[in-house]
Amino acid sequence: MKLASLKHASPREGRDGKLVVVSDDLAWYADAGHICPTLQAALDDWDHVAPALALLATDLEHQAIPRERFHEHDAAAPLPRAYQWADGSAYVNHVALVRQARGAEMPESFWHDPLMYQGGSDGFLGPRDAIPLADEAWGCDLEAEVVVVTGDLPLGATREQALAAIRLIGLTNDVSLRNLIPGELAKGFGFFQSKPASAFSPVFVTPDALGDWWRDGKLHRKLMVDVNGAAFGRVEAGVDMTFDFGALIAHAAKTRALGAGTIIGSGTVSNRDADGGPGKPIAQGGVGYCCLAEVRTVETILSGKPSTPFLKRGDTVRIWMEDDRHHPIFGVIEQTVGA
């Protein structure tokens, strides 16, 4: 089933949106408020609530209940805020490239011990919300990723326990301010100012609804990215993923329990080129990229300096993933860089 949270007209009505069940084709929704008011509340009581939501989803598909048109611009992030948001770097090709761009060595341990940062989760952007940018000199970059949402997990959870606890899957644009990162990391205390609010896909989807596309803790579909209307990335999310989501979640749970509603990100999806190289733009026969930092690094390797600019005010970013009929699975993240 597919779940979304519709925006309220005013924060006084609530900060966590109104939970709805969305049809498979993303055309219709049914209000789930009589079952559970918010997605976080559903995750808190998942074993009891999920079967009722699934029945509602079935009735919606059969047009057996009242329904209304689903408009993605009315959607908040499925979880407008969360107790925990931790983003990994499962695609080590991406890690190697962005570290190379700032002249940092990549330790050998990165191949067997995931890298992860804890992001701000008190307010996420909806799929059509503008990307706030106060200063273009900060180097605004998109990062197209896959995310999962977990149920409760104990401290020291295994990979198998982690995979069994995955409740929902979706997409994110994990915005980075690249020109702020080196200075912050040099202080030795990690990201903060350089990682503003992330945006999420209009709907999150249960693993069973994805069928064989979801297996072995990976989502085996192509992640699509357009920048200013031009194809920028057509990258396979199930390929070159060094750490699957079971490994990422188990890493996060090594020293702490994880509460229901924890969001874990894959990090920027990234494919190496067929010849083992860092990847090529779509215009040169490659699969492209899911962030600007990668193409800028490749340009630097080839010509000594980057030529692709970071995002400017008015630029647009579009992120989605398609089914076999070329329909969006999770809806579309479509954002314009604003003031």
LINGI-V577539 format. One record per pair of residues at least 12 apart in sequence whose ideal C-beta (glycine too) atoms are under 8 Angstrom apart, sorted by sequence separation. I is the first residue (numbers start at 1). GAP is how many residues later the second one is. If there is no record, write none. Layout:
i:gap
I:GAP
I:GAP
This chain:
i:gap
5:12
6:12
20:12
150:12
153:12
222:12
223:12
252:12
296:12
320:12
5:13
18:13
19:13
36:13
152:13
180:13
181:13
222:13
223:13
273:13
295:13
319:13
320:13
5:14
6:14
19:14
35:14
92:14
96:14
151:14
180:14
222:14
223:14
281:14
318:14
319:14
4:15
5:15
18:15
95:15
150:15
221:15
222:15
249:15
279:15
318:15
319:15
3:16
4:16
19:16
150:16
151:16
177:16
178:16
220:16
221:16
248:16
271:16
278:16
292:16
317:16
318:16
3:17
19:17
35:17
36:17
149:17
150:17
177:17
220:17
221:17
281:17
292:17
317:17
3:18
4:18
19:18
35:18
92:18
148:18
149:18
176:18
177:18
219:18
220:18
248:18
280:18
292:18
316:18
317:18
2:19
3:19
18:19
19:19
92:19
148:19
149:19
176:19
177:19
218:19
219:19
245:19
270:19
278:19
279:19
292:19
316:19
317:19
1:20
2:20
18:20
19:20
95:20
148:20
149:20
175:20
218:20
270:20
278:20
316:20
317:20
2:21
16:21
17:21
32:21
35:21
89:21
148:21
149:21
174:21
175:21
245:21
269:21
315:21
316:21
2:22
16:22
17:22
19:22
147:22
148:22
175:22
268:22
314:22
315:22
6:23
14:23
16:23
19:23
146:23
147:23
175:23
218:23
268:23
278:23
314:23
2:24
14:24
16:24
32:24
90:24
146:24
147:24
174:24
175:24
270:24
313:24
4:25
89:25
146:25
147:25
173:25
241:25
312:25
313:25
30:26
88:26
89:26
145:26
146:26
172:26
173:26
218:26
268:26
311:26
313:26
30:27
88:27
89:27
144:27
145:27
172:27
217:27
218:27
88:28
144:28
145:28
172:28
216:28
217:28
241:28
3:29
30:29
87:29
143:29
144:29
145:29
171:29
172:29
217:29
237:29
30:30
86:30
87:30
143:30
170:30
171:30
217:30
240:30
29:31
86:31
142:31
143:31
170:31
240:31
21:32
28:32
86:32
87:32
143:32
237:32
239:32
240:32
5:33
85:33
86:33
142:33
143:33
170:33
236:33
5:34
84:34
85:34
141:34
170:34
235:34
21:35
30:35
85:35
140:35
141:35
169:35
170:35
235:35
236:35
3:36
21:36
30:36
85:36
140:36
141:36
168:36
169:36
233:36
235:36
23:37
24:37
30:37
31:37
84:37
140:37
141:37
168:37
169:37
22:38
23:38
29:38
30:38
83:38
139:38
140:38
168:38
169:38
3:39
21:39
28:39
29:39
39:39
40:39
82:39
85:39
138:39
139:39
167:39
168:39
28:40
29:40
39:40
81:40
138:40
139:40
28:41
29:41
81:41
138:41
139:41
166:41
169:41
27:42
28:42
40:42
81:42
82:42
131:42
137:42
138:42
27:43
40:43
80:43
81:43
23:44
26:44
80:44
131:44
79:45
169:45
26:46
80:46
223:46
23:47
77:47
22:48
76:48
77:48
125:48
234:48
77:49
233:49
3:50
20:50
76:50
77:50
169:50
232:50
75:51
166:51
231:51
236:51
1:52
75:52
171:52
235:52
1:53
75:53
147:53
234:53
235:53
163:54
233:54
234:54
235:54
2:55
72:55
73:55
119:55
149:55
233:55
235:55
1:56
72:56
138:56
232:56
233:56
231:57
232:57
233:57
87:58
159:58
17:59
17:60
17:61
16:63
17:63
225:63
16:64
132:64
225:64
15:65
16:65
131:65
132:65
225:65
227:65
4:66
15:66
7:67
198:67
223:67
6:68
7:68
131:68
6:69
7:69
5:70
6:70
79:70
129:70
4:71
5:71
5:72
118:72
119:72
125:72
127:72
5:73
117:73
124:73
125:73
126:73
127:73
146:73
4:74
5:74
117:74
123:74
124:74
125:74
126:74
127:74
3:75
5:75
120:75
124:75
125:75
127:75
119:76
120:76
124:76
126:76
120:77
146:77
117:78
102:79
119:79
144:79
166:79
102:80
144:81
163:82
142:83
162:83
163:83
166:83
162:84
165:84
227:84
237:84
142:85
159:85
162:85
160:86
162:86
163:86
87:87
159:87
162:87
228:87
229:87
159:88
162:88
227:88
228:88
144:89
161:89
227:89
78:90
159:90
226:90
227:90
144:91
146:91
159:91
162:91
174:91
226:91
227:91
78:92
157:92
158:92
225:92
226:92
157:93
167:93
172:93
225:93
174:94
224:94
225:94
224:95
153:96
157:96
223:96
224:96
148:97
156:97
224:97
155:98
156:98
223:98
224:98
150:99
154:99
155:99
222:99
153:100
155:100
221:100
222:100
148:101
155:101
157:101
221:101
155:102
219:102
154:103
153:104
46:105
152:105
153:105
43:106
152:106
152:107
43:108
150:108
152:108
221:108
151:109
153:109
150:110
150:111
149:112
150:112
85:113
149:113
150:113
149:114
150:114
178:114
148:115
149:115
176:115
178:115
147:116
148:116
213:116
50:117
147:117
176:117
147:118
201:118
7:119
146:119
147:119
201:119
210:119
145:120
146:120
46:121
79:121
145:121
77:122
78:122
145:122
77:123
78:123
145:123
146:123
43:124
78:124
143:124
144:124
145:124
205:124
78:125
79:125
143:125
144:125
205:125
78:126
204:126
75:127
203:127
75:128
202:128
203:128
114:129
201:129
202:129
72:130
201:130
202:130
111:131
179:131
201:131
202:131
116:132
178:132
201:132
114:133
200:133
114:134
199:134
116:135
116:136
199:136
114:137
113:138
121:142
173:144
145:145
119:146
144:146
173:146
93:147
143:147
144:147
92:148
142:148
143:148
171:148
91:149
142:149
171:149
91:150
92:150
141:150
142:150
171:150
90:151
91:151
141:151
90:152
115:152
141:152
90:153
90:154
88:155
90:155
50:156
90:157
90:158
171:159
88:160
170:160
173:160
169:161
172:161
171:162
173:162
88:163
88:164
3:165
39:165
86:166
141:169
142:169
140:170
141:170
139:171
140:171
95:172
140:172
94:173
97:173
84:174
94:174
136:174
84:175
91:175
94:175
142:175
144:175
26:176
83:176
86:176
88:176
90:176
91:176
94:176
136:176
26:177
84:177
85:177
86:177
87:177
88:177
90:177
91:177
93:177
136:177
142:177
83:178
84:178
85:178
86:178
87:178
88:178
89:178
91:178
93:178
133:178
82:179
83:179
84:179
86:179
87:179
88:179
89:179
91:179
93:179
22:180
82:180
85:180
87:180
91:180
131:180
133:180
22:181
82:181
97:181
79:182
96:182
79:184
24:185
93:185
93:186
131:186
101:192
98:193
98:195
101:195
94:196
97:196
98:196
101:196
94:197
97:197
100:197
140:197
4:198
4:199
98:199
101:199
3:200
4:200
94:200
97:200
2:201
3:201
97:201
100:201
2:202
3:202
2:203
3:203
1:204
2:204
127:204
131:204
133:204
1:205
127:205
130:205
131:205
133:205
134:205
127:206
128:206
129:206
130:206
131:206
132:206
133:206
2:207
127:207
128:207
130:207
131:207
132:207
1:208
127:208
130:208
125:210
46:214
44:216
43:217
44:217
43:218
40:220
40:221
39:222
75:256
72:259
72:260
26:301
25:302
26:302
26:305
4:327
2:328
